[in-house]
Structure formats: C-alpha cells, structure tokens
Amino acid sequence: MTDDSAELERQKLLYRLQHIIPRSLSTSSFYNNKLQIPSSKTSADGPQDVEFQMTWGKVAARIWGPPDGRPVFAIHGWLDNAGTFDTLIPLLPKDLRIVAVEMPGHGLSDPFPPDAAYNFMDCLVAIERFAKYFKWEKFSFICHSLGATMSMMYAGIYPDKVDKLIQLDIVRVETTKPESIDYRLRKTVGKLLKYEAEIIAGPEKPFSYEEAIEKCIGGTFGSLDKKACDILFKRGLKKVEGGYVFRRDRRLLAAPLSFAPKEDQLILARKVTADVLIIKCSDGPDFETAENSLEHVEALKTNAKRVQYVIVEGRHHTHLTNPELVAPIITEFFNT
C-alpha cells in the first residue's frame, strides 16, 4: 500500500470514528435525542433553526408556526435548501406548523459519508422518521421540485397519513426510460467518480459573492434572481479564505442512481387519497411530456378526494421570487 492510499484509508477511518461510531449504528438514537434549538437563531415571530442528530451526522430544518398547528412538511428542490420557503410561508395561514427539512448534503445538513452514495428514495425513509419523531399521524406536504417528487411517492405508499399534497412546479419523479437506462446509469457512475476524485483532490476554488450569484442565476436559466440568491445563500453559501464556496455536497451534481418507471408511479398515484394541488409555472421546465403528466393527474383522480391543477405565471422558483402569486392558491386550498 502506498503512502497516499494509506493516508486515504486513515482519513476514511477517522471520518467513520468521528461521524458514525460514536452516534451508534441504529436509528434509535434519533428518537431518543432531544430537539436542538440554538437560542441565537430563534425568533418569537420567525422560524426556529433546529438540528436533528442522525447516526451519520445532523439534519437541519426550519420550523414555522405554533406547536399545536396543523402539521406540514416542506421539502426543497435539488441543490436548494430550506430558505426556498422563506418568502412563501409568512403569507400562508398562521395555524400551520411547518417543518422545512434540508435533505442530506443540502444547506446546513451534513453530507452523507464518503462511501455512501445519494439515492433520493432515502428521503422517503427520512419523512417516515420525522413523522414518528413528531408523533404526527396525519400531515400535509408543501414541496418544490425534487422534494415534491418524493412527497408524491410517499402519499402513494402511506395514503392514510397524508391529508393534503401541494406540488410546486412538478407532478412526479422524472420517469426512467428502459431504452436509455444503461446510458443514464453509465453517465451517473462516471460523474460520481469524477466528483469523488475532485473532492479527494481538495476543496473547491473559492469565488466571489457576485460570481456565486452569476452561477446560480445562469444555472437555473434565470429562475432565480439576486434577491432569491441572497436568501438561499444564507444557508447554502460558506465564507472561506479567499471568497466563498457552496455548502452542498458536490456529489449531488450527478444524477441519483435510482429507478422510477412510469408504470410504478401510476400504481402509486392511484393509491393517493389526499387532496392534491399541483401548481405549475408557465415558464418552468418540462420534465415530461404534457401527455405523461396528464396521465399521472388522471391516475390521481382514482382515489384522491380532490385534484386541482393550476398554472401560474413565472419560472421554476416562482414560489420564492413571487410568492404572492402562489400563496393565495395554497391558502384557499388549505381553508377549503
């Protein structure tokens, strides 16, 4: 074994000792730990910034509303964080108890260990963990993009637990196509190895705050503006020597190694019994053909109490950049 490989193995072992073994190897520690609320980040009128200890690290969240309010989970989109709801939630009914969770590797949540790959189906397990932690037997979702795809699947797997399902600018997980699955997985594996090598090589090269804004606006094709970036950067950008770097795990830039066939998702859609509200942005990305999306919406009508599909003006992050267009629709949906 070379000196470099020996050093790498030593670092991996040290990581495991620091981040995994002391916290036990079962999920029981999650249920036994008390909620950590940093007093310096708690406001009487605003959200509470909290942390939940997992076996592999911590998960961060923002909690809005009264403790006895109607329970709601809010889950952000890919590469975003809980700040994505900062402008929307203050415009919603005040009787909602909203827990905006940051998925692993996003925002202030810890990344997965170096040897653990991201698979966003893990989000389903996380939702169930949090539901048990809060002792919520029935709750609602307000989710954007990737978060909404997970809540849609959860509502089909646990139909008795979901009261209302609010999807922001997406209907379901982008379906995997049999004819291209080999190419997709091959490309993902290549990207994962590439980003792993870059992480091992050292930290990202710092950039200026202005460059970070340019990266985000360009990377979202203008869906974000400067004000939205400022909000997301509070939890998504880290000050380092020489400038800034993004907090998100670089491995997230590779597509997840997961399967989501259309037929499976249609089966789950037919099992959803919650009220469903889908808010699609007029200039948002089309993850699927209109025919495929419509097919899923029709499948939801099999058992869902109510299915409402609304189109609003704007791009993918309209709920953040122009929440006044979205909030009244959600409020009416909750109050009906």
Buried (B, 14 or more C-beta within 10 A) or exposed (E): EEEEEEEBEEEEEEEBEEBBEEBEEEEEBBEEBEEEEEEEEEEEEEBBBBBBBBBBBBBBBBBBBEEEBBBBBBBBBBBBBBBBBBBBBBEBBEEBBBBBBBBBBBBBBBBBBBEEBBEBBBBBEBBBBBBEBBEBEBBBBBBBBBBBBBBBBBBBBBBEBBBBBBBBBBBBBBBBEEEEEEEBBEEBEEBBEBBBEBBEEEEBEBBEBEEBBBEBBEEBEEBBBEEBBBBBBEBBBBEEEEBBBBBBBBBBBBBBBBBBBBEBBBEBBBBBBBBBBBBBBEEBBEBBEEEBBEBBBEBBBEBBEEBBBEEBEBBBBBBBBBBEBBBEBBBEBBEE
